[in-house]
Amino acid sequence: MFQRLVSHNDDIKRLVEKGYAVGFDSNYLVIRDIPYLNQQLQLQTGAFVTKLVFIDQNKVKQDDHQVYFAGSVPYNLDGKPIPNLAGGPVSLPLSENSKDVIVERSFSNKPRSTGRFLDFFEKIESYVSIISGPAMEKYDANPYTYKIVERVQEDSIFKFQDTLTSRAEISDLSAKFKDDVVAIIGLGGTGSYLLDFLIKTPVREIRMFDIDPYYVHNAFRSPGRLQPDELGKLKVNVLNSRYENFRTGLKAEPKFIDDTCKEDLNNVTFAFVCVDKGTSRAGIIELLVSMKIPFIDVGMGLSRKNGKLKGMVRTSYFSTDEDQIMKEKGMVPLTDNPDKMYKTNIQIGELNALNACLAVIRFKQLRGFYMEAVANYDLLFDISDMKIVGSDLTDNQNGED
């Protein structure tokens, strides 16, 4: 990463050539060995950290005029804090590769003439002048150590830099998914949207299972483009080809999952069940329960009434707790209703997407990414009143599917 960014960005190259201790941490530029004075006018060493905005795989630009600082409040030679440094105390989680850089505050100081820095070189030079100036004068210190800090970055499953996570400063939360191996069983409407959301989540591996071909009607309730040559091909292969340029860790299996497929789910840490037949669901659930794999089952039931559609969207979480599993089995259909053979299976794209959203949000709650005020095992969204009702183990609700 170091050589790639230095060779394609002249402003970063100039920082290296001048002698700054340039390093990178995920999507941040880190400048170590920055001298400054503390309250006792003692010489201290800190570091600047600033966000990288990736234009493409090789070129970067600034996010704004601010920087983060690993160090205490910098002081002037008169014993007072250096003025005109807006910002304040803040923490910023970096990776294990930068454990020596503990961000404590942010600074905001715009150039008076233009209101913005031309590039990273101008930005770092300006902040060094302000913050290191007193230390350079008193101790003849300088930040030009010519150190190259290139440490092996943790392997990323993404083939592009995840600048969304760094911009939001949630890298520590995203790391909660790094050991997950997720299975999506069924790639119909809801399953395909689930895949689209999970593709952008840094789980280690995603296994896709479906045996059906991809037809025109699938394109109307799944994300992404439609290429005519995709029609008639297996869903798993069509969807895998759409996303394999985005990330690694994808495994497409054109397979019907039942209680004989234990080997296919070895090492899976979480599963999503997205099938519309009760008998199929029953075999899948038995397999997942026997292997102690927690999972979320999704479904919807829509019908026409007075010329309009009504119904519910359901998201059911099954932990590995046996009492909870027995209770939840009453919430999901495990048999096939003979009457439904002659009814239209109504699926609508926005409801498939909503079902997938609720399932992914619930999964991320379980991993500690989102806050969880109530441990809901079932979520029911009623179309007619636009309400989502959650239930825990103390409730007894019946949904339709």
RASUL-V589484 format. One record per residue. RES is the residue in three letters. SS is DSSP state (@ for helix, = for strand, . for the rest). D_CENTER is the distance of its C-alpha to the mean C-alpha in whole Angstrom. Layout:
res: <RES & RES>
ss: <SS & SS>
d_center: <D_CENTER & D_CENTER>
This chain:
res: <MET & PHE & GLN & ARG & LEU & VAL & SER & HIS & ASN & ASP & ASP & ILE & LYS & ARG & LEU & VAL & GLU & LYS & GLY & TYR & ALA & VAL & GLY & PHE & ASP & SER & ASN & TYR & LEU & VAL & ILE & ARG & ASP & ILE & PRO & TYR & LEU & ASN & GLN & GLN & LEU & GLN & LEU & GLN & THR & GLY & ALA & PHE & VAL & THR & LYS & LEU & VAL & PHE & ILE & ASP & GLN & ASN & LYS & VAL & LYS & GLN & ASP & ASP & HIS & GLN & VAL & TYR & PHE & ALA & GLY & SER & VAL & PRO & TYR & ASN & LEU & ASP & GLY & LYS & PRO & ILE & PRO & ASN & LEU & ALA & GLY & GLY & PRO & VAL & SER & LEU & PRO & LEU & SER & GLU & ASN & SER & LYS & ASP & VAL & ILE & VAL & GLU & ARG & SER & PHE & SER & ASN & LYS & PRO & ARG & SER & THR & GLY & ARG & PHE & LEU & ASP & PHE & PHE & GLU & LYS & ILE & GLU & SER & TYR & VAL & SER & ILE & ILE & SER & GLY & PRO & ALA & MET & GLU & LYS & TYR & ASP & ALA & ASN & PRO & TYR & THR & TYR & LYS & ILE & VAL & GLU & ARG & VAL & GLN & GLU & ASP & SER & ILE & PHE & LYS & PHE & GLN & ASP & THR & LEU & THR & SER & ARG & ALA & GLU & ILE & SER & ASP & LEU & SER & ALA & LYS & PHE & LYS & ASP & ASP & VAL & VAL & ALA & ILE & ILE & GLY & LEU & GLY & GLY & THR & GLY & SER & TYR & LEU & LEU & ASP & PHE & LEU & ILE & LYS & THR & PRO & VAL & ARG & GLU & ILE & ARG & MET & PHE & ASP & ILE & ASP & PRO & TYR & TYR & VAL & HIS & ASN & ALA & PHE & ARG & SER & PRO & GLY & ARG & LEU & GLN & PRO & ASP & GLU & LEU & GLY & LYS & LEU & LYS & VAL & ASN & VAL & LEU & ASN & SER & ARG & TYR & GLU & ASN & PHE & ARG & THR & GLY & LEU & LYS & ALA & GLU & PRO & LYS & PHE & ILE & ASP & ASP & THR & CYS & LYS & GLU & ASP & LEU & ASN & ASN & VAL & THR & PHE & ALA & PHE & VAL & CYS & VAL & ASP & LYS & GLY & THR & SER & ARG & ALA & GLY & ILE & ILE & GLU & LEU & LEU & VAL & SER & MET & LYS & ILE & PRO & PHE & ILE & ASP & VAL & GLY & MET & GLY & LEU & SER & ARG & LYS & ASN & GLY & LYS & LEU & LYS & GLY & MET & VAL & ARG & THR & SER & TYR & PHE & SER & THR & ASP & GLU & ASP & GLN & ILE & MET & LYS & GLU & LYS & GLY & MET & VAL & PRO & LEU & THR & ASP & ASN & PRO & ASP & LYS & MET & TYR & LYS & THR & ASN & ILE & GLN & ILE & GLY & GLU & LEU & ASN & ALA & LEU & ASN & ALA & CYS & LEU & ALA & VAL & ILE & ARG & PHE & LYS & GLN & LEU & ARG & GLY & PHE & TYR & MET & GLU & ALA & VAL & ALA & ASN & TYR & ASP & LEU & LEU & PHE & ASP & ILE & SER & ASP & MET & LYS & ILE & VAL & GLY & SER & ASP & LEU & THR & ASP & ASN & GLN & ASN & GLY & GLU & ASP>
ss: <. & @ & @ & @ & @ & @ & @ & @ & . & @ & @ & @ & @ & @ & @ & @ & @ & @ & . & = & = & = & = & = & = & . & . & = & = & = & = & = & = & = & = & = & = & . & . & . & . & . & = & = & = & = & = & = & = & = & = & = & = & = & . & . & . & . & . & = & = & = & . & . & . & = & = & = & = & = & . & . & . & . & = & . & . & . & . & . & = & . & . & . & . & = & = & = & = & . & . & . & . & . & . & @ & @ & @ & . & . & . & . & . & . & = & = & = & = & . & . & . & . & . & . & . & . & . & . & . & @ & @ & @ & @ & @ & @ & @ & @ & @ & @ & @ & @ & . & @ & @ & @ & @ & @ & @ & @ & . & . & . & . & = & . & . & . & = & = & . & . & . & . & . & . & . & . & = & . & . & . & . & @ & @ & @ & @ & @ & @ & . & . & @ & @ & @ & @ & @ & @ & @ & . & . & . & = & = & = & = & = & . & . & . & @ & @ & @ & @ & @ & @ & @ & @ & @ & @ & @ & . & . & . & . & . & = & = & = & = & = & . & . & . & = & . & . & @ & @ & @ & @ & . & . & . & . & . & . & . & . & @ & @ & @ & . & . & . & = & @ & @ & @ & @ & @ & @ & @ & @ & @ & . & . & . & = & . & . & = & = & = & = & . & . & . & . & . & . & . & . & @ & @ & @ & @ & . & . & . & . & = & = & = & = & . & . & . & . & @ & @ & @ & @ & @ & @ & @ & @ & @ & @ & @ & @ & @ & . & . & . & . & = & = & = & = & = & = & = & = & = & = & = & . & . & = & = & = & = & = & = & = & = & = & = & = & . & . & . & @ & @ & @ & @ & @ & @ & @ & . & . & . & . & . & . & . & . & . & @ & @ & @ & @ & @ & . & . & . & . & . & . & @ & @ & @ & @ & @ & @ & @ & @ & @ & @ & @ & @ & @ & @ & @ & @ & @ & @ & . & . & . & . & . & . & . & . & . & . & . & = & = & = & = & = & . & . & . & . & = & = & = & = & = & . & . & . & . & . & . & . & . & . & .>
d_center: <21 & 24 & 27 & 25 & 24 & 27 & 29 & 27 & 27 & 31 & 30 & 28 & 31 & 33 & 31 & 32 & 35 & 36 & 35 & 32 & 30 & 27 & 24 & 20 & 17 & 14 & 14 & 17 & 21 & 23 & 27 & 28 & 32 & 32 & 36 & 36 & 39 & 38 & 40 & 43 & 43 & 42 & 40 & 36 & 34 & 30 & 27 & 26 & 22 & 21 & 18 & 18 & 17 & 17 & 19 & 19 & 19 & 22 & 22 & 21 & 22 & 22 & 20 & 23 & 26 & 25 & 24 & 23 & 26 & 26 & 29 & 32 & 33 & 35 & 39 & 42 & 45 & 47 & 45 & 42 & 39 & 38 & 38 & 36 & 33 & 31 & 27 & 27 & 26 & 22 & 20 & 17 & 15 & 16 & 16 & 18 & 20 & 21 & 22 & 25 & 24 & 23 & 22 & 25 & 25 & 25 & 27 & 28 & 31 & 32 & 35 & 37 & 39 & 36 & 33 & 30 & 30 & 31 & 29 & 27 & 31 & 32 & 30 & 30 & 34 & 34 & 32 & 34 & 37 & 37 & 35 & 37 & 40 & 42 & 41 & 42 & 45 & 46 & 45 & 45 & 42 & 39 & 36 & 37 & 36 & 35 & 33 & 30 & 27 & 25 & 23 & 22 & 18 & 16 & 15 & 12 & 11 & 11 & 14 & 13 & 12 & 8 & 10 & 8 & 7 & 10 & 12 & 11 & 11 & 9 & 8 & 10 & 8 & 5 & 8 & 9 & 8 & 10 & 13 & 12 & 15 & 14 & 17 & 17 & 21 & 22 & 21 & 23 & 22 & 19 & 18 & 17 & 15 & 13 & 13 & 12 & 9 & 8 & 9 & 6 & 4 & 6 & 8 & 12 & 14 & 14 & 17 & 19 & 22 & 25 & 28 & 29 & 29 & 28 & 30 & 30 & 29 & 26 & 25 & 26 & 23 & 20 & 18 & 19 & 22 & 26 & 28 & 31 & 31 & 28 & 30 & 32 & 30 & 28 & 24 & 22 & 24 & 23 & 20 & 19 & 21 & 19 & 15 & 17 & 17 & 13 & 12 & 15 & 15 & 16 & 19 & 21 & 24 & 27 & 28 & 29 & 28 & 30 & 32 & 33 & 29 & 29 & 28 & 25 & 23 & 24 & 21 & 19 & 17 & 16 & 17 & 17 & 21 & 22 & 25 & 28 & 31 & 32 & 34 & 31 & 28 & 31 & 31 & 27 & 27 & 30 & 28 & 25 & 27 & 30 & 27 & 25 & 22 & 20 & 19 & 19 & 21 & 21 & 24 & 26 & 30 & 31 & 35 & 37 & 40 & 42 & 40 & 37 & 34 & 33 & 31 & 28 & 24 & 24 & 21 & 22 & 21 & 23 & 22 & 25 & 27 & 31 & 32 & 29 & 29 & 32 & 32 & 29 & 31 & 33 & 30 & 29 & 32 & 33 & 36 & 36 & 39 & 41 & 42 & 38 & 40 & 41 & 39 & 36 & 33 & 31 & 27 & 26 & 23 & 22 & 22 & 21 & 17 & 18 & 18 & 15 & 13 & 15 & 15 & 11 & 11 & 14 & 12 & 9 & 13 & 14 & 12 & 12 & 9 & 11 & 15 & 17 & 21 & 22 & 22 & 22 & 23 & 24 & 22 & 25 & 25 & 28 & 29 & 32 & 31 & 27 & 27 & 24 & 26 & 24 & 27 & 27 & 29 & 32 & 32 & 33 & 32 & 33 & 31 & 31 & 30>
